[in-house]
Amino acid sequence: MIIVLKAKAGDVQMLVMGNEETLVGFPVKHAVPALTALLHVDNFEIMHHACRALTYMLEALPRSSDIIVDAVPTLLDKVVVRAVAY
């Protein structure tokens, strides 16, 4: 889990510092399903980093919105589950 957490933290940092010009070759089509899968993990830090990565991806790579829209149901699921838990 620690390796996954460090890898996701690195991805988030890259997306924070990047833009459309510097992230030209970023594999959005492969990254979004992987990040969406991490939203199902029972580790808050990993889910948090995955969510942040998706957020920063939308900001840095607006062209990724067509692909990230597939993650929206999972994100909403998490919001509903957390809201019900409280």
C-alpha positions, -999 to 999 in steps of 0.1 A, spaced: 0 0 0 28 24 8 42 20 -28 8 27 -43 4 58 -20 38 71 -30 32 65 -67 -2 83 -65 13 112 -45 39 115 -73 12 115 -100 -7 142 -81 24 164 -78 31 160 -116 -5 170 -124 -3 200 -100 29 213 -117 18 204 -153 -3 219 -180 -14 210 -215 20 217 -229 41 198 -204 17 169 -201 12 162 -238 21 125 -236 2 119 -203 -18 86 -207 -52 99 -197 -71 70 -212 -51 46 -189 -48 68 -159 -85 75 -154 -96 39 -151 -67 32 -127 -76 62 -106 -112 52 -106 -103 17 -94 -84 33 -65 -115 51 -54 -128 16 -43 -99 9 -20 -106 10 17 -77 34 24 -86 70 28 -52 84 18 -52 64 -15 -87 74 -23 -79 110 -15 -48 110 -38 -68 94 -66 -96 120 -62 -70 149 -62 -53 134 -93 -86 134 -111 -93 170 -100 -59 183 -111 -61 163 -143 -93 182 -152 -76 215 -144 -43 208 -162 -57 188 -191 -92 201 -200 -93 176 -229 -94 148 -203 -130 158 -193 -145 134 -218 -127 105 -202 -130 117 -165 -168 119 -169 -167 81 -166 -154 85 -130 -182 107 -119 -206 79 -108 -179 64 -86 -171 99 -71 -208 105 -64 -211 70 -49 -184 79 -24 -200 112 -15 -234 94 -8 -217 67 12 -198 92 33 -228 114 38 -249 85 50 -222 74 73 -222 107 91 
